[in-house]
Amino acid sequence: MRSRADDIRKRVARRKRERDRVKKNVQNRVMWPEDEERYGFSKMASYEGESGEGTHPLFNKEWFLFKILASACLFLLIAIMFKNGASALDPARNFVKNTMENDFQFVAVANWYEEKFGKPLALLPLSDDKKDGEDKTQSIDYALPASAKILEDFRENGQRITIETEKDAPVQAMSEGLVKFAGKKDGFGKTVIIKHADNSESWYGHLEEINVSLYEYAEKGKELGKSTNMKDGTKGSFYFAIKKGDDFVDPIQVIPFD
């Protein structure tokens, strides 16, 4: 009986020694550094997820979902504000209307850029027939309608001239540029204003209709609208003006009229 108990004690002691030897080997095992650590670099984090949906340093899914939720809440809040007819919300409704209805002022930005940096902002596309290095801001060429005839010269009002055309004749852009204004102007009626590369403006007023939109690029010869028919119904006419800086100049000094 005693020999059996001694065998059991020996087996327990042997197992304990084996467990202690395994723990000691694990503790003394050499931990080899990875390639980055061998050369003094910190281990770089990987953004590749094991499941294929790993995060990216420039994209945060939680923040993206938060922005979508915030946008939906803002849209819902504005919808409720417009559904509610309370007068206390009128200032907020007017602010939203003005913000959504006003166009971005490209021309105003271009003017600010020119004042700060001295060169025109490249809002207008350049024609292919102009050579590289050629100064495109020194002169603007105007092409008059073939049947143009002056009815009222610049001296009569100091702003514009009146040009006679055929009945229902289209009014074409006399030079390329960006449509800065398309609407009604005091003293000009329905008017289209084109801003050119040399910062000058050509005004086309007293139109029967306008066929271009604000900030549209107009090539030379593009139809801007139609002239207004005279009272006798046989001819049409429109106003034409050239503005440089804050002053109007006599178009006859810029454009050769017959």
Secondary structure, DSSP 4 states (H G I P E B T S, - for coil): -HHHHHHHHHHHHHHHHHHHHHHHHHHT---PPPHHHHTTPPPPPP---TTS---BTTB-HHHHHHHHHHHHHHHHHHHHHHH---GGGHHHHHHHHHHHHSPP-HHHHHHHHHHHHSS--S-SPPPTTSPTT--SSS-------TT-EEEE-GGGTSS-EEEEEETTPEEE-SS-EEEEEEEEETTTEEEEEEE-TTS-EEEEESEEEE---TT-EE-TT-EEEEEEEPTTSSEEEEEEEEEETTEEE-HHHHS---
